[in-house]
Amino acid sequence: MQISNWKNKFQRHILKRGEDYYYSDCVTNITRKDDVVRAVVKGTRSYRVTIHLNNDKITAMQCSCPYAGDGFRCKHMAAVLYQLEDMPDAQCAFDLDALFEKGDYEACLLSSIRLVIDDNFDDELFSDCLSLWKRLCFVGDETLHRQIYIKLSDLLIYLTKKPKWQVQELLYTSFTEPVLLRRIVYDTKSLLNSTDTEHLYQLVNWRCGAMTALGEPADKIERFRAPYLEEPLYRQQEIQAYIDADRLDEAERLIARSRAIDVQYPGLLLQLSDLLLKVFQKRGDREAYADELLFSLTHYPQNHLSRAWLLKDNSSPEEWHCSLEELSNAEINIDLICSFLRKEQEDQLLLDCITRSGSLYLLRQHSTYLSKHLPDQVLDAYITALLDGASKSKSRSEHTALIEALTELSYLPGGQEAAAFVAQEWRNSFSRKRALMEELAKTGF
């Protein structure tokens, strides 16, 4: 094909190197779609070249090599242009769409697969080939469909995770011929026996779909599916599929069933809560959404309190205050809840939460902050916690922790008198705890 004045765009030594690459048959995988030509040029490494044309004039060129990346026109571009110049227009870069329109489906299939097998295929090229394969699945006879299934199945070993899954989805959902349906049943069973369960729900459904199309009895299909319903991952993927399809009532029923099955596994219950929140969000049910957020915060262990911020965003001021009171009474996530209450400057609720927990650690963590706002109550909380802690402590390490807390108490406003009172109470009540008394003697209280 003729391209106008393209050699003028290159330095002479670059043209010479490009010509050497061309004569060495380094230009491969040329394709043309509309006015865009793509090719792979192989040398010490392989690079992708893209050339944009308009009425056989070059409008832009790209190459994945470092030299072109610095803004220069490279030998790989020149090699492709030499190759194009030497090809008749009709032959130029087997145009996959043109092959399809001519009805040369086998050549279309094989040519596109050769392109993808090359290690350097890019996402755009793969997307074009995948669209072409989908079109091929809806034309031709059983012979062509069997060839498509076999060739694309062989291609899977060359593909990375996402492209591989896209081709599998095409293979297992596109054919109706009994011989291919039986192959789908067999292949999906093999995949289900593997360790990859990321797409468990889709694989089970594809196999069930093939079994249904083959006329298998409904009870046989249900017997196959039943064990997977006991798998949390399968149920979660099915719930997500219901949500995506706006089958929200079915999603909610399966969530309720799953909660009963997974009741002993807090991590799974938290994941189910996430799915239920999606259901309420899609329905626009703000009240149910807020209730579920609060329920999950007070019932399921969590590593962060992002749900608390969501709850705040979905509550009126009155509702939010009531929610904070419930949070302060929670029996789990107490450390996180205390930090959250402090950020919200809910000082009384924070101190109440710490007091109910009986945690000297939390009291020590927040005492400096709280003593600025509730000084007398903090002193009382310290006294109660230290006396209770001494009655339960048994090891020297526990005694040492109590002494450290006693020392911290003495640094708070009014803390010297409170610390002296606690020390005297220890001597009166726990004089037989020799290790505690020894540690107390070191402090001078």
Residue pairs with C-beta under 8 A, 6 or more apart in sequence:
1 56
1 84
1 85
1 87
1 88
1 89
1 92
2 56
2 85
3 53
3 56
3 57
3 58
3 81
3 84
3 85
4 56
4 57
4 58
6 58
6 81
6 85
7 15
7 81
9 58
9 73
10 18
10 73
10 77
10 78
11 73
14 73
14 74
14 75
14 78
15 78
17 75
17 78
18 74
18 75
18 76
18 77
18 78
18 79
18 81
18 82
19 78
19 79
19 82
21 27
21 41
21 43
21 75
21 76
21 78
21 79
22 78
22 79
22 82
22 83
22 86
26 41
26 42
26 43
26 79
27 39
27 40
27 41
27 79
27 80
27 82
27 83
28 39
28 40
28 41
28 42
28 118
29 38
29 39
29 40
29 114
29 115
29 118
29 121
30 37
30 38
30 39
30 80
30 83
30 84
30 92
30 93
30 94
31 37
31 38
31 39
31 93
31 94
31 95
31 96
31 115
31 125
32 38
32 92
32 93
32 95
33 95
33 96
33 97
33 128
35 52
35 53
35 54
36 50
36 51
36 52
36 53
37 50
37 51
37 53
37 80
37 84
37 92
37 93
38 48
38 49
38 50
38 51
38 125
39 48
39 49
39 80
39 83
39 93
40 46
40 47
40 48
40 49
40 118
40 120
41 47
41 49
41 63
41 76
41 79
41 80
43 76
45 65
46 118
46 119
46 120
47 63
47 64
47 65
47 76
47 120
48 63
48 64
48 120
48 122
49 61
49 62
49 63
49 64
49 76
49 77
49 79
49 80
50 61
50 62
50 63
51 58
51 60
51 61
51 77
51 80
51 81
51 84
52 58
52 59
52 60
52 61
53 59
61 68
61 73
61 77
62 68
63 69
63 74
63 76
63 77
64 120
65 74
65 76
67 74
67 75
68 74
68 76
68 77
84 92
84 93
87 93
94 107
94 111
96 108
96 111
96 112
96 128
96 129
96 132
97 132
99 105
99 107
99 108
99 111
100 108
100 132
100 135
100 136
105 136
105 139
105 140
105 144
106 144
106 147
108 132
108 136
109 133
109 136
109 147
109 148
109 151
110 151
112 129
112 132
112 133
113 129
113 151
113 152
113 155
115 121
115 125
115 129
116 125
116 126
116 129
116 155
116 158
116 159
117 155
117 158
126 163
130 163
130 166
130 167
130 170
133 148
133 152
133 167
133 170
134 170
134 174
136 144
136 148
137 145
137 148
137 170
137 174
137 175
138 174
142 177
142 179
142 180
145 175
145 177
145 180
146 177
146 179
146 180
149 171
149 175
149 180
149 183
152 167
152 170
152 171
153 171
153 187
155 167
156 164
156 167
156 168
159 167
165 199
168 191
169 202
171 184
171 187
172 184
172 187
172 188
172 203
172 206
172 210
173 206
173 209
175 181
175 184
176 213
178 214
181 210
181 213
181 214
182 210
182 214
184 206
184 207
184 210
185 207
185 210
185 211
185 214
188 203
188 204
188 206
188 207
188 210
189 207
191 203
192 200
192 203
192 204
192 207
197 231
197 233
199 237
200 228
200 231
200 233
200 234
200 237
201 234
201 237
201 238
201 240
201 241
202 237
204 225
204 228
204 234
207 224
208 221
208 224
208 225
211 220
211 221
211 224
212 221
228 234
229 235
230 261
232 258
232 261
232 262
232 265
232 268
232 271
235 254
235 257
235 258
235 261
236 258
236 271
236 272
236 275
238 254
239 251
239 254
239 255
239 258
239 272
239 275
240 275
242 248
242 250
242 251
242 254
243 251
243 275
243 278
243 279
243 282
246 282
248 279
248 282
248 283
251 275
251 279
252 276
252 279
255 272
255 275
255 276
255 279
258 268
258 272
259 269
259 272
262 268
262 269
262 272
263 269
266 300
266 301
269 299
269 300
270 296
270 300
270 301
270 302
273 292
273 295
273 296
273 300
276 292
277 289
277 292
277 293
280 286
280 288
280 289
280 292
281 289
286 314
289 314
290 311
290 314
290 315
290 319
290 323
293 307
293 308
293 310
293 311
293 314
294 311
294 323
294 326
294 327
296 302
296 307
297 305
297 307
297 308
297 311
297 327
297 330
297 333
297 337
298 326
298 327
298 329
298 330
298 331
298 332
298 333
299 332
300 332
301 332
301 333
302 333
302 336
304 336
305 333
305 336
305 337
305 339
305 340
308 327
308 337
308 340
311 320
311 323
312 320
312 323
315 323
324 341
324 344
324 346
324 349
325 349
327 337
327 340
327 341
327 349
327 353
328 337
328 341
328 346
328 349
328 350
328 352
328 353
328 356
329 353
329 356
330 337
330 353
334 353
334 357
334 359
334 362
335 362
337 353
338 350
338 353
338 354
338 362
338 365
338 366
341 349
341 350
341 353
342 350
342 366
342 369
347 370
347 373
347 374
348 374
350 366
350 370
351 366
351 370
351 374
351 377
351 378
351 381
354 362
354 363
354 366
354 381
355 381
355 384
358 385
358 388
359 385
360 385
360 386
360 389
360 401
360 402
360 405
363 378
363 381
363 382
363 385
363 405
364 404
364 405
364 408
367 378
367 382
367 408
367 409
367 412
368 412
370 377
370 378
371 378
371 379
371 412
371 413
375 412
375 413
375 414
376 414
378 412
379 409
379 412
379 414
379 415
379 418
382 405
382 409
382 412
382 415
382 418
382 422
383 418
383 421
383 422
385 405
386 402
386 405
386 406
386 409
386 422
387 422
387 425
387 426
387 429
389 398
389 401
389 402
389 405
390 402
390 426
390 429
390 430
390 433
390 436
391 429
391 430
392 398
393 399
393 402
393 433
393 436
395 435
396 435
396 439
399 433
399 435
399 436
399 439
400 439
402 436
402 439
403 439
403 440
403 442
403 443
406 419
406 422
406 423
406 440
406 443
406 445
407 419
407 443
409 415
409 418
409 419
409 422
410 416
410 418
410 419
410 445
412 418
419 445
420 445
423 440
423 443
423 445
426 436
426 437
426 440
427 437
427 440
430 436
430 437
431 437
